[in-house]
Amino acid sequence: MRIAIFTDAYWPSVNGVSVSVDTYAHALAGKGHDVLIVCNEYPQNGPGAQPRGKAEAETAGSLTLLRVPSGVVFFSHEDRAAHFRERGRVEAALDSFGAEVLHVNTEFVIAGFGFKYGRKRRLPVIFTFHTMWEEYIANYFPYIPKAILIRFTRWYMRRIFMQADVLVAPSMQALQMLKGYQTGKLLEHLPTGVDPALFRHSAEELARFRADMEARFPALAGKRILLFAGRVAYEKNISLIIALMREWRGRCGDLILMIAGDGPYLDYHRAEAKKLGVEAACVFTGYLPREELSCCYGISKVFLLPSTTETQGLVTIESMLSGVPVVAIGAMGTLEVMGGDNGGFMVPDDSAVFRDRVFDLLEDEELYRRKSEEARRHAQAWTVDALSGKLVDIYHSAIIRGKSGSFAVGSNTPPLCGG
């Protein structure tokens, strides 16, 4: 099968969409399918890299990246928007590739290229609803009344949904929200799988990585690490764990909080740690390559997820695959992934409870051992090997239904972007 995947978010941008697209693309290529990822180009794609003048492809085996020149998004300088003028070159590359099915994962310019191409070539289009924008949009436009933002978002998202033939929800919460839009589209539930191979590190490899990290961040030396990994943004609720460091460090003096990731709130949280007097107990790594991030789990003691807006909660699975217990607020995707106290503790949005469950893991060696073993077992149900077969079935079904006329391939809904 020849599959074209469209995403406005991809490496080196670190977020759940990038992880999902990359994980499934490699799994599909590993199963013998030909995969083309159409994504934005970032100036930092490589050392000293500069934006190219036109869309160009990077090929490795049966997986090809088509990087499209892009510019900064005015309301989020860490994100990119492809140049509309590149659509013709993208379509020429897609014609050469010979896609049988299109899979759109975002809602902006690159997504618009995918929807437009599906209409022109009458190809089935799958759309994965990764981001519940109704929950996030106010963080980007705080000066606009929330009721107006939500009304606009619902109108915009419904127009996006109507351009697809099949809608995929990576969590039950996302599935329920999709049902509320009443699109009449075929709905599927498919969580994002995680590649366990990324988190298999020998003791020697982790020891070398730990030594390297201590050289870069001397405050880590001799400390047990409490880890947060992910996008450093308002909705991640990182302030909760920074504030708790005074109590954790006061009772267990050998602790340090490592916040691994980049994002718009990085400087804010650095200033917050200084204001609260825990600056010496916090390490902010900034952006880390995926390979280094996977090692961060392996050198950590407990993984912390204070966010209440996780669409999928993939980082909890990544931690569990490393045998590192998780303490997370049980909401949205995290609620579905952990399903209770599996591989750690799923707690209410209560800082005192969150604090105490971390103490339990730090101070009870037998409990920690049980939770570590439980984490590895629980994570196996969420590996990409266990889930990618269903994605292939969704593609096959869409192709067959499109050929039989079971749904109208190439929606007539006017495009919102990239069209």
C-alpha positions in Angstrom: 0.0 0.0 0.0 1.2 3.5 -0.8 0.2 5.9 2.0 0.7 9.7 2.1 0.6 11.3 5.6 0.1 15.0 6.1 1.1 16.9 9.2 1.7 20.5 10.1 3.8 19.3 13.1 6.8 17.0 12.8 10.3 16.7 14.1 12.2 18.6 15.3 9.0 20.1 16.8 8.3 18.0 19.9 4.6 17.2 20.6 2.1 14.3 20.5 1.3 14.7 16.8 5.0 14.4 15.9 5.3 11.3 18.0 2.2 9.7 16.6 3.0 10.4 13.0 6.6 9.2 13.3 5.8 6.1 15.2 3.0 4.9 12.9 5.0 5.9 9.7 7.9 3.8 10.7 5.7 0.9 11.8 3.9 1.0 8.4 7.2 1.1 6.5 8.4 -1.8 8.6 5.4 -3.8 7.5 6.4 -3.2 3.8 4.2 -0.3 3.0 5.5 2.8 1.1 5.0 5.9 3.2 5.4 9.6 2.3 5.2 12.2 5.1 4.4 15.7 3.9 5.5 18.1 6.7 6.9 21.5 7.4 10.6 22.3 7.0 12.2 23.8 10.1 15.4 26.0 9.9 16.9 23.7 12.5 16.3 20.4 10.6 20.1 19.9 10.7 23.2 21.6 11.9 23.4 25.0 10.2 20.5 24.1 7.9 18.7 26.9 6.1 15.2 26.8 4.7 15.3 25.5 1.1 13.7 27.3 -1.8 11.2 24.6 -2.7 9.7 21.4 -1.5 12.3 18.6 -1.4 12.1 15.0 -0.4 14.4 13.0 2.0 14.1 9.3 1.4 15.2 6.4 3.6 14.0 3.0 2.4 10.2 2.9 2.0 9.7 6.0 4.1 10.1 9.4 2.5 9.9 12.9 4.0 8.7 15.8 1.8 9.8 18.9 3.7 7.8 22.0 2.6 9.3 25.5 3.1 7.5 27.3 5.9 7.3 30.5 8.0 6.7 31.3 11.6 3.1 31.3 12.8 2.3 34.8 14.3 0.5 33.5 17.4 3.0 30.7 18.2 6.6 31.3 17.3 7.6 27.6 18.0 5.2 26.4 15.2 5.5 26.7 11.4 3.1 27.2 8.5 3.9 26.0 5.0 4.0 28.5 2.2 0.8 28.2 0.1 2.8 28.6 -3.1 4.3 25.2 -2.6 1.1 23.3 -3.2 1.8 22.7 -6.9 5.2 21.1 -6.1 3.7 19.0 -3.3 1.0 17.7 -5.7 3.6 16.9 -8.3 5.5 14.9 -5.7 2.3 13.1 -4.6 1.5 12.2 -8.3 5.0 10.7 -8.6 4.5 8.8 -5.4 1.2 7.3 -6.4 -0.7 7.4 -3.1 -3.6 5.1 -2.6 -4.8 6.6 0.7 -4.2 10.0 2.4 -4.0 10.4 6.2 -4.3 14.0 7.5 -3.2 14.6 11.1 -3.5 18.4 11.6 -5.8 21.3 10.7 -3.7 23.9 8.9 -1.8 24.5 5.6 -0.2 21.1 5.1 -3.6 19.5 6.1 -5.2 21.7 3.4 -2.8 20.3 0.8 -3.9 16.8 1.7 -7.6 17.6 1.6 -7.3 19.4 -1.7 -5.3 16.6 -3.3 -7.9 14.1 -2.1 -10.6 16.0 -3.8 -8.7 16.4 -7.0 -7.6 12.8 -7.3 -10.7 11.3 -5.7 -8.7 9.4 -3.0 -9.9 8.4 0.4 -8.9 10.7 3.2 -8.4 9.7 6.8 -8.3 12.4 9.5 -7.0 11.8 13.0 -8.4 14.2 15.6 -5.2 14.7 17.7 -5.9 18.0 19.3 -9.1 19.0 21.1 -8.8 22.7 20.2 -11.9 23.6 22.3 -9.7 22.9 25.3 -6.6 24.7 24.1 -7.6 27.7 22.0 -8.0 30.2 24.8 -4.3 29.7 25.7 -3.4 31.1 22.3 -5.8 34.0 22.2 -6.4 35.0 25.9 -7.6 38.5 24.9 -10.7 37.1 23.0 -13.8 36.0 25.0 -13.7 32.3 25.4 -17.3 31.8 24.3 -16.5 33.4 20.9 -13.3 31.3 20.5 -15.2 28.1 21.2 -18.0 28.9 18.7 -15.4 29.7 16.1 -13.4 26.6 16.9 -16.4 24.3 16.6 -17.3 25.8 13.3 -13.8 25.5 12.0 -13.3 21.9 13.2 -16.6 20.8 11.7 -15.5 22.1 8.4 -12.3 20.2 8.7 -14.1 17.0 9.6 -16.4 17.2 6.7 -13.5 17.1 4.3 -12.5 13.6 5.5 -14.0 10.3 4.7 -13.0 8.6 8.0 -12.4 10.2 11.4 -10.0 8.6 13.8 -10.0 9.4 17.6 -6.8 8.5 19.5 -8.7 8.5 22.8 -12.3 7.8 24.1 -12.6 11.5 25.1 -11.8 12.5 21.6 -14.2 10.0 20.2 -17.0 11.4 22.4 -16.2 14.9 21.2 -16.3 13.8 17.6 -19.7 12.2 18.1 -20.9 15.6 19.4 -20.1 17.2 16.0 -22.7 14.9 14.3 -20.8 14.8 11.0 -22.2 11.5 9.8 -18.7 10.3 9.1 -17.4 6.9 9.9 -15.6 7.1 13.3 -12.8 4.9 14.5 -11.0 4.7 17.8 -7.2 4.1 17.5 -4.7 5.1 20.3 -1.2 6.0 19.2 1.2 3.1 19.8 4.7 3.5 21.2 7.7 1.8 19.7 9.3 -0.2 22.6 12.6 -0.4 20.8 13.2 3.3 21.5 13.2 2.6 25.2 15.5 -0.4 25.4 18.8 0.8 26.8 21.6 -1.2 28.4 22.8 -0.3 31.8 26.1 0.8 30.3 24.4 3.1 27.8 22.3 4.7 30.5 25.4 5.2 32.7 27.2 6.9 29.8 24.1 9.1 29.2 23.8 10.0 32.9 27.5 11.0 33.0 27.0 13.2 29.9 23.9 14.8 31.4 25.7 15.5 34.7 28.5 17.1 32.8 26.0 19.4 31.0 23.9 19.9 34.1 26.1 19.5 37.2 23.1 19.9 39.6 22.0 16.4 38.5 25.1 14.7 40.1 24.2 12.3 42.8 20.5 13.1 42.7 17.4 11.0 42.2 15.5 12.5 39.3 11.8 13.4 39.2 11.1 13.8 35.5 8.7 15.8 33.4 9.1 15.3 29.6 7.1 17.1 27.0 6.1 20.5 25.6 6.7 23.3 28.2 3.4 25.1 27.9 0.7 26.6 30.1 -1.7 23.6 29.7 0.9 21.2 31.0 0.3 22.5 34.6 4.1 22.4 35.4 3.6 25.0 38.1 2.1 22.3 40.3 5.3 20.2 40.4 7.6 23.1 40.7 5.7 24.3 43.8 5.8 20.8 45.3 9.6 20.6 45.0 10.0 22.5 48.3 8.2 19.7 50.1 9.7 16.9 48.2 13.3 18.3 48.6 12.7 19.2 52.2 11.9 15.5 53.1 14.2 13.8 50.5 17.2 16.0 50.1 18.7 13.9 47.2 15.9 14.9 44.7 16.0 17.1 41.7 13.3 17.9 39.2 14.3 17.6 35.5 12.0 19.3 33.0 13.0 17.9 29.6 11.6 19.8 26.7 11.0 23.2 25.1 8.1 25.5 24.7 6.6 28.9 25.2 6.6 28.7 29.0 10.2 27.7 29.5 11.4 31.1 30.7 8.3 31.6 32.7 8.9 28.4 34.7 12.6 29.2 35.2 11.6 32.5 36.7 8.9 30.7 38.8 11.4 28.2 40.2 13.7 31.1 41.2 10.8 33.0 42.8 9.8 30.0 44.9 13.3 29.3 46.0 13.7 26.0 44.3 15.9 27.1 41.4 18.8 24.9 42.6 16.4 21.9 42.7 15.2 22.3 39.1 17.0 21.5 35.8 15.6 22.8 32.5 17.2 20.9 29.7 15.4 22.7 26.8 14.9 20.7 23.6 16.4 17.2 23.5 16.6 14.9 20.5 14.2 11.9 20.7 17.1 9.5 21.4 18.3 11.5 24.4 14.7 12.0 25.6 14.2 8.2 25.7 17.3 7.9 27.9 16.0 10.5 30.2 13.3 8.1 31.3 15.8 5.4 32.0 17.9 7.5 34.4 14.9 8.9 36.3 13.2 7.6 39.5 9.6 8.8 39.0 7.8 10.3 36.1 5.4 13.2 36.8 2.5 14.3 34.6 0.5 17.1 36.2 -1.4 18.0 33.0 -5.2 17.7 32.9 -5.5 18.2 29.1 -3.5 15.3 27.7 -5.2 14.0 24.5 -3.4 10.7 24.7 -1.0 10.5 27.6 1.8 8.9 25.5 4.5 10.0 27.8 3.1 7.8 30.5 3.5 4.8 28.3 7.1 5.8 27.3 8.0 6.1 31.0 6.4 2.7 31.8 8.3 1.0 29.0 11.4 2.2 30.7 10.2 0.6 34.0 9.7 4.1 35.6 6.5 4.4 37.7 4.2 7.4 36.9 2.3 9.8 39.1 -0.3 11.5 36.9 -3.5 13.4 37.2 -6.3 11.2 35.9 -7.9 13.2 33.2 -8.6 12.8 29.5 -6.0 10.6 27.7 -4.1 9.8 30.8 -7.3 8.4 32.3 -7.7 6.0 29.4 -4.0 5.0 29.2 -3.4 4.3 32.9 -6.9 3.0 33.6 -6.3 3.4 37.3 -3.1 2.8 39.3 -1.5 0.8 36.6 2.3 1.3 36.6 2.1 4.1 39.2 -0.6 6.2 40.6 -3.4 8.0 38.9 -4.5 10.8 41.2 -7.2 13.6 41.3 -6.3 17.2 40.6 -5.1 17.7 44.2 -1.6 18.8 44.9 -1.5 17.1 48.4 -2.5 13.7 46.9 0.0 14.1 44.1 2.7 15.0 46.6 2.0 12.0 48.8 1.9 9.4 46.0 5.4 10.6 45.0 6.6 10.2 48.6 5.1 6.6 48.6 7.2 5.6 45.6 10.4 7.3 46.9 10.2 5.8 50.4 8.8 2.3 50.0 11.3 0.2 48.0 9.0 -2.9 47.7 6.1 -0.7 46.4 8.5 0.9 43.9 9.7 -2.5 42.7 6.1 -3.7 42.2 5.1 -0.6 40.4 8.1 -0.7 38.1 7.4 -4.3 37.1 3.7 -3.4 36.7 4.6 -0.5 34.5 6.5 -2.6 32.0 3.6 -5.1 31.8 0.9 -2.5 31.4 2.7 -0.7 28.6 2.8 -3.7 26.3 -0.8 -3.2 25.4 0.0 0.2 24.0 2.9 -0.7 21.7 2.8 0.2 18.1 3.1 -3.5 17.2 -0.2 -4.1 19.0 -2.0 -1.2 17.3 -0.6 -0.6 13.8 -2.5 -3.6 12.4 -5.8 -1.8 13.0 -4.5 1.3 11.2 -3.8 -0.8 8.1 -7.3 -2.3 8.3 -8.7 1.3 8.4 -6.7 2.2 5.3 -7.8 -1.0 3.5 -11.4 -0.4 4.4 -11.3 3.2 3.2 -9.8 2.2 -0.1 -12.4 -0.5 -0.7 -15.3 1.7 0.4 -14.1 4.5 -1.8 -13.9 2.3 -4.9 -17.4 0.9 -4.2 -18.9 4.3 -3.7 -19.9 3.7 0.0 -18.8 7.2 0.8 -18.2 10.2 -1.5 -14.5 10.2 -2.1 -13.3 13.8 -2.4 -15.7 15.9 -0.3 -17.2 18.9 -1.9 -16.9 20.9 1.4 -14.9 24.0 0.5 -11.3 24.0 2.0 -10.3 26.2 4.9 -6.6 26.1 4.4 -4.1 25.2 1.7 -6.9 25.1 -0.9 
